[in-house]
Structure formats: C-alpha cells, structure tokens
Amino acid sequence: MLRVWSDSGDEVFATPTGELKDVAALKQSLRTLHGFPLCLQQLAYEGRSLDDSAQLDKPMDLHLTLASVPDDLNPSQKAEIASELVGYAARQSSAEVAARMLKGGVDKDLYDASSGSTALLAASGSNHIELVSLLLSSRASTELQDRGGNTALMLASGHGYDQVVRLLVKAGAHKDLHGRAGDVSIIRACERRHLEVLLVLLKAGVSCDACDPETGNSALFIASYRGHSDIASVLLGAHADSDFQDPQGKTPLLVAAERGNLQAARVLLDAYAEADSCDNHGNTALILASDNGHIETVRLLMQRGADKEIRNQAGHDALTSAAMRGHVQIVRLLLTLRQIVGRRDYRDSTAMILASSAGHDEIVNMLLEASPETPPEGRLSRFLRETLGCWRRP
C-alpha cells in the first residue's frame, strides 16, 4: 500500500501500490481529496524529499508537509498560486491552508485569469465566511471586479449571503454603496427576495430608491413586479417612492395589478400609492387587473376607491377590457358596482360588440341585461343594431 501521513501523524491518503505512477500524480490526488495546493505540498520518504518525477512503484509510507510560500516566485508560479488560492475560496475548503499562503506572502488580491476572479470574489460568491473574514483581515480589496463586472458585495447580495454582506460592509465595502455596486446589490437582493441582505444594505446607507443601471427600474418596482410584498413593505418603510414610473410610465402598483400580485398591491395601497395613476397608454391599475383577469386585485382596487370609469388611449375602461378578454367574474363584479354600460371606444365599438366578436356569449347576455334603457323584449334588436351598425361603418 501507498500511505501518506500528515505532520500531526494522521493518515490522509492510502491507495494500493501501482495505482499512482509518480509524486506528481499523488499531489493531484491530494489536491482533489483535501484541497492541498500543489505549490505547497512537500512529500518525503524516509527523510528524503521527493521531486514530482519520483516513481511510486513499491509500498511506501510518505510524509506530507505543507510548506511556506517561497519568496522568489516567477510569473508562472504566481499564476499557479493565484489559481490555488481562488480555488480554495470557491470550493469552501478550510481557511487554514489559505492562511498559510497569505502568511507566506501571497498577494491577497492576485487575479486568477482562468476563473476571472480573486480569492475574495470567489469566497464571497460561495459563502465561505471564514475565508472572507481572513481575507478582509489581510486587507483584501473589496472594490475589485470579476470578468462579469461584479464586486464581492454584488455577488454576496445576489446569493443572499447576509453574513458575508455584513463582513464586507464592516470592512469598508461601504465605499461601493453609493454607486453602481450599491445599486446592483440592493436590486439583486430585492429581485431574489433576500430580506436580510436588504436590511443590511439599507442600514449601511444604500438608497431605498436605487435603480437597476440597465433597466432603470427601482427596487420597489422590481419587488412589486415579483410579488415580494415583504420586500416592498421594508422599502416603503424606508420611504421609497411608491409612485416611481418606469420608461413606459408604469408604477409599482400598476405592475403589481397587471401581474395579479395581490399582497404587493395591498402593501402599496396601504402606503398611499396613487390608485388611478396611468401608464403611457392611459392604463390604470384597475384596467390592467381587469384586462388580465385578476379578480381579487380588481376587488381590492375598487374597495380602495379606484375610478372604474377612466378610459385608456384606446377608449377602453375596466369593463370593456374585461369583456373583450372574456373575464366573466370581473364583468359581473363591475356591473354589480354599476359601471356604465354602452360606452364606445375610439373605434366606435362597445364592450358588447367586442365581447361578441370574441365569442363571449355569456358576457354579451350580461351586458344586455344590464342595459337600463333596453326592455327584455328589445335586447336582441338592440344587440343587432349595435353590432350590425358597427360592421356597416367604413
């Protein structure tokens, strides 16, 4: 058997004789099994140091020592050590060997070209708290970026690693908080519902109205879009702008209503978000909720005083939007609330005409019955007059 023993006398590796050709192969196995960096492994047999080409062709008991980092490193060796240190961070290995490397003089901010990362970036992105703490105590830079433009703070925030975020902020990453890194960090926390990270970032001074550098959407807008009502509540508690508008004119309430995110809509209305604000096409939250069939959101908006008679740029109100989409329950609710029936849009069509064109017969009957000026015996003739009259128009 081939056995390897550590300085403490523990057996760290054993394999049948002949399985590994030479010391170089053994070092690779030790790296894979335990994460020991190749550049620090020193193997000895009967007190004699072995080089990588030494053959392992007989039963042997080898002694493993993890050496200090040599001072006279060439560029190739530096690159190897950078790869080893970053690899340790990414694999969440014990920080003991990494500490030995740092103590031996390895540059804490060495960039590993193969992974596009530094040790702190890799450790922050893999929640390796012990190694993050070690690197920060060695004054590793929090401002460096990986090849994707991410800082350590952005990576930890995006993954929801609140303990790492706390360490980074405490160590000086607050310098990043009032620029792109801070904005991206809080946006990722809101998008992925990392509540604890959000609380840490807000306490550290990141703006509650931070916007995504790419889309321009605010943190509250994104939380509302995703339906993260708890995130939205925290942001509103920090006085985020509830009536922020994106480039299309949509507010957090509008996107919450459009997607049927009931609890997010409730939180926004509780914070006095404008119920009747319109997007660039004139759509209100009520029109969007009606158009998309979200009856509970429609009910909530009506309870909070939303104006059901507002029309968008196409001339459609909430009733027309629901009727043309075939949302029977919403049409029934709006009729119960006495929404005006028979209004024509800017193409001279009514809710009845649009519902009929889409084959929503039940809604057509409901609209006929709700027309106050139409007696029962005249409902069919009224329907024919409306539809045929519309079709005859050029």
C-alpha positions in Angstrom: 0.0 0.0 0.0 1.0 3.6 -0.6 0.2 5.7 2.5 0.6 9.4 3.2 0.8 10.8 6.7 0.5 14.4 7.9 2.7 16.4 10.3 0.2 15.5 13.1 0.5 11.8 12.4 -2.8 11.3 10.8 -3.2 9.2 7.7 -4.5 11.5 5.0 -4.3 9.1 2.0 -4.0 5.4 1.1 -4.1 3.5 -2.2 -2.9 0.2 -3.5 0.7 0.2 -4.8 0.8 0.9 -8.6 -2.4 3.0 -8.7 -0.4 6.2 -9.0 2.6 6.4 -11.2 4.6 9.2 -9.6 4.7 12.0 -7.0 3.1 14.5 -9.4 0.0 12.2 -9.7 -0.1 11.8 -5.9 -0.1 15.5 -5.4 -3.0 15.9 -7.8 -4.9 13.3 -5.8 -4.2 15.1 -2.5 -5.4 18.3 -4.0 -8.6 16.7 -5.3 -9.3 14.9 -2.0 -8.2 17.6 0.5 -7.7 20.8 -1.4 -4.0 20.9 -0.6 -2.4 23.4 -3.1 0.1 21.7 -5.4 2.6 24.5 -4.9 2.8 23.9 -1.1 2.9 20.1 -1.0 6.2 18.6 0.0 6.5 14.8 0.2 9.3 12.9 1.8 10.2 9.2 2.0 12.5 8.0 4.9 13.6 11.6 5.5 14.4 12.4 1.9 12.4 14.9 -0.1 10.9 13.6 -3.4 10.5 15.6 -6.6 7.5 15.3 -8.8 9.1 12.7 -11.1 9.8 10.3 -8.3 8.3 6.9 -9.1 5.8 5.2 -6.7 6.4 1.6 -7.7 6.6 -0.1 -4.3 4.8 0.0 -0.9 5.7 3.3 0.8 4.9 5.5 3.8 5.3 9.1 2.8 5.3 12.2 5.0 3.4 15.3 3.8 4.3 18.8 4.8 2.6 22.0 3.7 5.4 24.4 3.1 5.5 28.2 3.3 5.4 30.2 0.1 8.8 30.8 -1.4 9.9 34.4 -1.8 11.4 34.0 -5.3 8.4 33.2 -7.3 8.4 33.6 -11.1 5.3 34.8 -13.0 4.2 31.2 -13.8 4.4 30.2 -10.1 2.5 33.3 -9.1 -0.3 32.4 -11.5 -0.4 28.9 -10.1 -0.7 30.2 -6.5 -3.4 32.7 -7.5 -5.3 29.8 -9.1 -4.8 27.7 -5.9 -6.0 30.5 -3.6 -9.0 31.3 -5.7 -9.8 27.6 -6.0 -9.7 27.3 -2.2 -12.2 30.1 -1.9 -14.6 28.6 -4.5 -14.5 25.1 -3.0 -15.1 26.3 0.6 -12.1 24.4 1.8 -10.6 25.0 5.2 -9.1 28.5 5.5 -6.0 27.0 7.3 -4.0 26.5 4.1 -5.2 29.8 2.7 -3.9 31.4 5.8 -0.6 29.7 5.4 -0.4 31.0 1.8 -1.2 34.6 2.9 1.2 34.4 5.8 3.9 33.2 3.4 3.5 36.4 1.3 1.0 35.5 -1.4 -0.7 38.6 -2.8 -4.2 38.6 -1.4 -5.5 40.3 -4.5 -3.9 38.0 -7.0 -6.2 37.7 -10.1 -6.8 34.2 -11.5 -7.1 34.6 -15.2 -8.6 31.2 -15.7 -11.6 31.8 -13.5 -11.7 35.6 -13.8 -11.7 36.1 -10.1 -9.8 36.9 -6.9 -9.9 34.9 -3.7 -12.3 37.4 -2.0 -14.6 37.4 -5.0 -14.7 33.6 -5.0 -15.2 33.3 -1.3 -17.9 36.0 -1.3 -19.8 34.2 -4.1 -19.6 30.8 -2.3 -20.5 32.0 1.2 -17.1 31.0 2.6 -17.4 33.1 5.7 -14.2 32.0 7.4 -12.1 32.8 4.3 -13.9 36.1 3.7 -13.0 37.2 7.2 -9.4 36.0 6.8 -9.0 37.9 3.5 -10.6 41.1 4.8 -8.4 41.0 7.9 -5.5 40.8 5.4 -6.9 44.0 3.8 -8.0 42.4 0.5 -9.6 44.9 -1.8 -13.4 45.0 -1.8 -13.5 47.1 -5.0 -12.1 44.6 -7.5 -14.4 43.0 -10.0 -14.6 39.7 -11.7 -14.8 39.4 -15.5 -18.5 40.0 -15.3 -18.1 43.3 -13.6 -19.3 42.0 -10.2 -17.8 43.2 -6.9 -17.7 40.9 -3.8 -20.7 42.9 -2.4 -22.7 42.4 -5.5 -22.0 38.6 -5.6 -22.9 38.1 -1.9 -26.0 40.2 -2.2 -27.2 38.3 -5.2 -26.9 35.0 -3.5 -28.4 36.2 -0.2 -25.3 35.7 1.9 -26.2 38.2 4.6 -23.3 37.3 6.9 -20.8 37.9 4.1 -22.5 41.2 3.2 -22.2 42.3 6.9 -18.4 41.5 6.8 -17.9 43.3 3.6 -19.8 46.4 4.8 -17.9 46.4 8.1 -14.6 46.1 6.3 -15.1 49.1 4.1 -17.3 48.0 1.2 -19.5 50.9 2.1 -17.3 52.9 -0.3 -19.2 51.0 -3.0 -22.7 51.5 -1.6 -23.4 54.9 -3.2 -22.5 53.9 -6.8 -23.3 51.2 -9.3 -22.2 48.4 -6.9 -24.6 49.5 -4.2 -27.5 49.9 -6.7 -26.9 46.5 -8.2 -26.5 44.9 -4.8 -29.9 46.1 -3.5 -31.6 45.4 -6.8 -30.4 41.8 -6.7 -31.5 41.4 -3.1 -35.0 42.7 -3.9 -35.3 40.7 -7.1 -34.4 37.4 -5.4 -36.2 38.2 -2.1 -33.1 38.3 0.2 -34.8 40.2 3.0 -31.9 40.0 5.5 -29.4 41.3 2.8 -31.8 44.2 2.1 -32.0 45.1 5.7 -28.2 45.1 6.0 -27.8 47.3 2.9 -30.4 49.8 3.9 -28.8 50.1 7.3 -25.4 50.7 5.6 -26.9 53.6 3.7 -27.9 52.2 0.3 -30.7 54.3 -1.2 -34.2 52.7 -0.9 -34.8 54.3 -4.4 -31.8 52.7 -6.0 -32.4 51.8 -9.7 -31.2 49.0 -11.9 -28.4 50.5 -14.0 -29.6 48.5 -17.0 -33.4 48.8 -16.9 -33.9 52.0 -14.8 -36.4 50.2 -12.6 -36.4 51.0 -8.9 -36.0 48.4 -6.1 -39.7 48.9 -5.2 -40.8 48.5 -8.8 -38.9 45.2 -9.0 -40.2 43.9 -5.7 -43.8 44.7 -6.8 -43.3 43.1 -10.2 -42.0 39.9 -8.5 -44.8 39.9 -5.9 -42.4 40.2 -3.0 -44.7 42.0 -0.6 -42.4 41.7 2.4 -39.5 43.3 0.4 -41.9 46.1 -0.8 -43.1 46.7 2.8 -39.5 47.2 4.0 -38.7 49.6 1.2 -41.9 51.6 1.8 -41.0 51.7 5.5 -37.7 53.3 4.4 -39.7 55.9 2.4 -39.2 54.5 -1.1 -41.1 56.4 -3.8 -44.4 54.5 -4.2 -45.3 56.4 -7.4 -42.0 55.8 -9.3 -42.6 55.4 -13.0 -40.5 53.3 -15.4 -39.9 54.5 -19.0 -43.3 53.0 -20.0 -45.0 55.1 -17.3 -45.8 52.1 -15.1 -45.7 52.5 -11.3 -45.1 49.7 -8.8 -48.9 49.5 -8.2 -49.5 49.2 -12.0 -47.1 46.2 -12.4 -48.4 44.6 -9.2 -52.0 44.9 -10.5 -51.1 43.8 -14.0 -49.5 40.6 -12.7 -52.1 39.9 -10.1 -49.7 40.3 -7.1 -52.4 41.0 -4.6 -50.4 41.3 -1.4 -47.9 43.6 -3.1 -50.8 45.8 -4.4 -52.3 45.9 -0.9 -49.0 47.0 0.7 -48.6 49.8 -1.9 -52.2 51.0 -1.4 -51.6 50.9 2.4 -48.7 53.3 1.8 -51.0 55.6 -0.2 -49.8 54.8 -3.7 -51.8 56.6 -6.3 -54.6 54.2 -7.2 -55.5 56.0 -10.5 -52.1 56.7 -12.0 -51.8 55.9 -15.7 -49.0 54.5 -17.8 -48.0 55.9 -21.2 -51.1 54.2 -22.8 -53.5 55.6 -20.3 -54.0 52.3 -18.4 -54.8 52.4 -14.7 -54.1 49.6 -12.3 -57.8 48.7 -12.4 -57.8 48.5 -16.2 -54.7 46.3 -16.2 -56.0 44.0 -13.5 -59.4 43.7 -15.4 -57.6 43.0 -18.7 -55.5 40.2 -17.2 -58.3 38.6 -15.2 -57.1 39.2 -11.7 -60.5 39.5 -9.9 -59.2 39.7 -6.3 -56.9 42.6 -7.3 -59.9 44.3 -9.1 -61.9 43.8 -5.9 -59.2 45.4 -3.8 -58.8 48.4 -6.1 -62.5 49.0 -6.1 -62.5 48.8 -2.3 -59.8 51.4 -2.2 -61.7 53.8 -4.4 -60.2 53.2 -7.9 -62.1 55.1 -10.6 -63.8 52.4 -12.8 -64.8 54.9 -15.4 -61.3 56.0 -16.5 -60.6 55.1 -20.1 -57.2 54.4 -21.7 -55.9 55.8 -25.0 -57.9 53.2 -27.0 -61.1 54.3 -25.2 -61.3 51.1 -23.1 -62.4 51.2 -19.4 -62.1 48.4 -17.0 -65.5 46.9 -18.1 -64.6 46.9 -21.8 -61.2 45.4 -21.0 -62.7 42.5 -19.0 -65.5 42.0 -21.5 -63.2 41.7 -24.6 -61.0 39.2 -22.7 -63.8 37.1 -21.6 -63.4 37.6 -17.8 -66.9 36.8 -16.7 -66.5 37.2 -13.0 -64.8 40.6 -13.3 -67.6 41.8 -15.7 -70.2 40.6 -13.2 -68.4 42.4 -10.3 -68.1 45.7 -12.3 -71.8 45.5 -13.3 -72.7 44.9 -9.7 -70.9 48.2 -8.9 -72.9 49.9 -11.6 -70.2 50.7 -14.1 -71.6 52.5 -17.2 -72.6 50.1 -20.0 -72.6 51.0 -23.7 -69.6 53.4 -23.9 -67.9 53.4 -27.2 -64.2 53.3 -27.7 -62.3 55.3 -30.3 -63.1 52.8 -33.0 -66.8 53.2 -32.1 -67.1 49.7 -30.5 -68.8 48.9 -27.2 -68.0 46.3 -24.7 -70.9 44.2 -26.1 -69.5 44.4 -29.6 -66.0 43.4 -28.6 -67.3 40.6 -26.4 -69.5 39.3 -29.3 -66.6 39.5 -31.7 -64.5 37.3 -29.4 -67.3 34.8 -28.9 -68.0 35.6 -25.2 -71.8 35.0 -25.4 -72.3 34.9 -21.6 -70.8 38.3 -21.3 -72.9 39.6 -24.2 -76.1 38.5 -22.3 -74.9 40.0 -19.1 -74.3 43.3 -20.8 -77.7 43.2 -22.5 -79.4 42.6 -19.2 -77.5 45.4 -17.5 -78.6 48.0 -20.1 -81.1 50.1 -18.3 -82.7 51.5 -21.4 -83.3 48.2 -23.0 -86.5 46.3 -22.1 -86.3 42.4 -22.2 -88.2 42.2 -25.5 -85.8 44.6 -27.1 -82.5 43.1 -26.1 -82.0 41.1 -29.3 -82.8 44.1 -31.5 -80.5 46.3 -29.5 -77.7 43.8 -29.9 -78.3 43.5 -33.6 -78.4 47.3 -34.0 -75.1 47.8 -32.2 -73.2 45.0 -33.9 -74.6 45.5 -37.4 -74.3 49.2 -37.2 -70.7 48.9 -36.2 -69.9 46.5 -39.0 -71.6 48.8 -41.6 -69.4 51.7 -40.7 -66.4 52.2 -43.0 
